[in-house]
Amino acid sequence: MNDAQLQEVEDVYRLLRKGLGHEKVTDDNVRALIRRAEQDGQTVLATELREWQSPCGGPSGAEAVSPPDAQDERGRP
């Protein structure tokens, strides 16, 4: 990570500590944010970030994808 990326992670982390900035968590920064939270002893925040990262934790910044057998409003697959 370069200096700009490290500063961005720090800025997002500070927002998260205040309960803000969740929209700034991305696939690119989530691992660094987890490490930062662990270093600071913020186990709840680290866990929340892991859940955000988890594919079974629901959509992570993207729209949910319909299951393959889903039908539209007219009953068509």
ABEGO torsion letter per residue (X at the ends): XBAAAAAAAAAAAAAAAAGBGAAABBAAAAAAAAAAAAAAGBAAAAAAAAAAABAAAEBBGBBBBBBAABBBAAGBX
